[in-house]
Each structure stands twice: as structure tokens, then as C-alpha cells.
Amino acid sequence: MSEGRLRLTILGGFLGSGKTTWLRHQLHTRAFGRVHVIVNEAADAPVDDALLARADQMTLLAGACACCAGQGGLIAALLDICNRRSGEGDPTTRLEHIVLETSGLADPDAILSLIQGHPILARQIVVAEIVVIVDTLNGGDQVQQEPLSRKQIEAADRLILTKTDAAQPDQVARLRATLASLAPAAQQSGALFGSGASLPDYDVTTTKPYSIAERPDTPIHASQIELGATADWTAFTVWLSALLFARGDQIVRVKGVVRTPAGRLLVQTVRKSVQSPEILPESRTEVATDNSIAVIGRGFTQQQLSASLAQFSA
């Protein structure tokens, strides 16, 4: 029975899949009612919390994934939310929902098990749904190459396929067939810039899923690169282009906010694809995480990246 318990939606998906874009739209349409959003990012200097201003309440958990090293922080945050909700006397303004936007490196099933196994949270919270966002442009490679991507998909109650306007119909069809083989009970739907979008049909008898060969799961880690108070935008963009050209197969995600003459720019890449920078609102106070870039991937160290950037800036 879920009566009286606070509903929780776990929002998962691999790095760069479009979780924040989808969630921004849901908050705009009030899809979750009165909601507390918990943003979890593996990087120490997150930016997603700045993009989710429409949440009624928000908690930021940065620097560790909630499914493993960040479990303690997640439990503390959920207990605090439940305690504060129990003190809200007016049912018309009472919190209705929690949405946990997980790190792109998180396993949603591990978070579900953590909550269900906690003696207090299991009585206070019911996990209503696990929603996993899948990028149709990169999803085929991810399900073949990244065991973590498959774990996320297998845990899903609902799969949201993004960027379908940029993918070929046969590419989307083959990915859909693969998702159906990994999570046959999960509902599939599409989204463009957070809004619902139709998905192309596919023949389940003839569409061949991607073949999946197990391989050693090399850990992915986040490196934080500080650009300094007066970042050289030109030098940074040249360095980033060279980095993606040289190490694009190792880098899964780049994300951060850079102060430029044009304003505060949100910089994002997925693999070798650089997304158009988004101008963010100016803040009345200095934002400590500006001019700090998270580079997430494998096969390199933070020291190597910092030395490389210093060489370009010189």
C-alpha cells in the first residue's frame, strides 16, 4: 500500500541523454505537482541545479553517485524531506512528489534497493516509477559498449527516447528493438526538447537488435578543470576541439559554465558531438561553479587535462 507515503520518481539515463532537458519541461507543465527535486551529479561543480528553477524545492548532491559513494548523502536528504513534510499542516500546500535526477553514472536499481531496504524510508516513501532517458543518436553504441547503460535500461518502468529528429528512422527502430529485448515491460515514448514526440513504428519480427558483447567494465570518472577567474574563451574552445579530436572515444561527457563576453555559456558535449552553447541568466552574486568544467570519461587523469589546457592557454 502507498497511501500516505511520499511518491518518488527516479530519473536515470546515461551521460548526455537529456535528463535535465526532459525534467525542465515536466516542471514547466507541473507534471509532478508540488515537487522537491534532488539533483545528483558525479562532478564536484554541477550546473543542472541552475537549470531547474521551477522546482518548488531543491536539494543538490554533488561529487559522488547516489547509488554508491553518495548513498549517505541521499539517505540524509530523503530523511530531511520526510521530516519537514510531516510538519506541514496544510494538505493543500503539502509536498506531493520527489524527483531524483541521478548522475549519468548511477544505477537506478541500486537506489531503489537502498530506499526499500531502509527501515524508515521504506515506510515514508514509495518509488512510483523509474524513468530512463535514452539518446537515440548515441544509444546504440552505449548499449553495446557500456554495461552501465544496459543496467539503467533494464531497471526502467518507462523509457524516453530523445533526439529522434536527428536520428535515422532505421537507427531508432533498431534501438527500440534492442530496448525491448533489455526491458520488455518498459513503456517506450519519444521526447524532443522535453515535449512528447511520436516514435517510428518497427517490425518486431524483422528488426534486428544490436548485438551485445560483454567486455570488462572500465571505470568512468569525472575530472574537474578550473579555467580561472578570467577564462580565455578562444583558447578554451580550441583546446576542447583538439581534446575531442584526440580523445573523443574516451570522453563520454563534457559539461560546465564558462563566463564569456557574450555572458554565461553552458557548454556541453556528448562523445565528439558539441551542443550549441546555451546562454544562462546572469546571477546577482558570483557563482562559484562558473569557469569550472567537468570532463567525464576513462583513460586520462585530471592532471593530464589541466596540463594540456595550460599549454593551449599559454
C-alpha positions, -999 to 999 in steps of 0.1 A, spaced: 0 0 0 13 35 -9 -14 56 9 2 83 29 37 78 16 55 103 -5 59 94 -41 94 93 -56 104 92 -93 139 81 -101 151 97 -133 180 79 -149 199 77 -181 234 77 -194 256 108 -196 243 133 -221 210 116 -227 189 146 -220 176 141 -184 177 177 -174 160 189 -206 132 165 -201 128 173 -165 127 211 -171 97 206 -194 79 184 -168 85 211 -141 72 238 -165 39 218 -171 37 209 -134 35 172 -143 47 162 -107 25 187 -88 43 202 -58 77 187 -61 111 185 -44 138 179 -69 171 162 -58 199 167 -83 228 143 -81 259 148 -101 292 130 -100 311 162 -107 321 185 -78 309 216 -97 274 208 -110 253 230 -133 220 212 -136 206 228 -104 208 262 -122 185 249 -150 157 236 -128 145 268 -112 108 258 -115 111 232 -88 92 241 -56 121 228 -35 156 215 -45 185 197 -29 219 193 -46 241 163 -41 274 167 -59 307 149 -60 295 113 -58 269 90 -72 238 83 -50 239 46 -59 273 40 -43 297 66 -27 269 91 -23 244 68 -5 248 85 28 241 120 14 209 107 -4 196 90 27 202 121 48 184 143 21 154 120 19 150 117 57 152 155 59 125 159 33 102 134 50 107 151 84 98 185 70 68 172 51 54 156 83 54 191 99 34 206 70 -1 210 84 -20 224 54 -27 195 29 -33 219 1 3 231 1 19 198 12 47 183 -9 34 157 -33 64 143 -51 101 139 -51 121 136 -83 157 123 -80 177 132 -111 205 108 -109 240 111 -121 246 97 -156 269 72 -139 242 59 -115 224 25 -114 187 32 -106 181 -3 -93 208 2 -66 190 33 -55 156 15 -54 171 -13 -33 187 13 -9 153 30 -3 133 -2 0 158 -16 25 159 14 48 138 9 79 124 45 79 124 55 42 105 23 32 76 34 54 77 71 43 84 68 5 71 47 -23 91 46 -56 64 54 -81 84 50 -113 119 46 -127 121 68 -159 152 63 -180 162 87 -208 179 72 -239 197 92 -265 188 78 -300 219 92 -316 243 75 -292 221 49 -276 231 21 -300 268 25 -292 261 28 -255 241 -3 -251 268 -23 -270 298 -8 -252 286 4 -217 274 -22 -192 261 6 -170 238 19 -198 222 -16 -200 218 -17 -163 199 16 -164 177 4 -192 169 -29 -175 157 -11 -144 133 12 -162 95 13 -159 94 39 -187 120 47 -215 120 81 -230 138 83 -264 153 117 -271 169 134 -302 147 114 -325 146 143 -350 184 139 -356 185 101 -359 176 80 -389 143 60 -387 161 27 -391 185 37 -363 156 45 -340 139 12 -349 169 -9 -342 174 9 -309 138 3 -300 141 -34 -307 172 -35 -285 155 -17 -257 125 -41 -259 149 -70 -256 166 -55 -225 134 -41 -208 104 -59 -224 79 -45 -198 90 -9 -201 68 16 -219 87 35 -248 79 70 -258 97 99 -275 106 134 -265 120 165 -283 133 193 -261 113 178 -232 80 177 -251 63 144 -261 71 132 -297 60 102 -317 83 73 -324 86 55 -357 70 20 -357 91 -10 -364 85 -46 -373 93 -67 -343 97 -98 -365 123 -84 -388 141 -56 -369 173 -69 -355 185 -57 -321 221 -46 -317 244 -74 -307 258 -70 -272 292 -85 -264 303 -83 -227 336 -66 -221 355 -55 -189 337 -26 -173 365 0 -172 355 27 -146 343 61 -158 354 90 -136 348 128 -135 377 153 -137 371 189 -127 390 215 -148 393 250 -134 396 278 -161 404 306 -137 386 339 -130 394 353 -164 389 324 -188 402 327 -223 372 316 -243 391 313 -276 419 292 -261 393 270 -243 373 263 -275 404 254 -294 416 231 -266 382 215 -264 381 208 -301 416 193 -300 407 172 -269 376 157 -285 395 150 -318 423 132 -299 403 115 -271 367 115 -284 364 78 -279 375 81 -242 354 112 -233 318 105 -226 306 139 -215 319 175 -210 297 200 -191 302 233 -174 295 270 -174 321 295 -189 319 333 -184 325 350 -218 320 384 -232 286 372 -245 275 361 -210 274 329 -190 275 300 -215 265 264 -207 290 242 -226 280 205 -232 294 177 -253 283 141 -258 312 120 -271 326 140 -300 294 160 -306 294 196 -293 260 210 -285 253 247 -292 261 267 -261 231 280 -241 232 315 -226 222 313 -189 207 341 -168 232 364 -151 234 359 -113 233 387 -89 261 371 -69 292 353 -81 286 317 -89 314 295 -75 310 269 -102 314 292 -132 345 286 -152 347 251 -140 343 222 -165 336 186 -157 352 161 -182 338 126 -177 353 95 -193 381 70 -189 418 67 -199 430 101 -187 437 120 -155 428 154 -142 465 164 -142 469 155 -179 439 175 -188 449 206 -168 485 204 -182 471 202 -217 448 232 -212 476 252 -197 497 245 -228 470 258 -251 463 288 -229 500 298 -229 
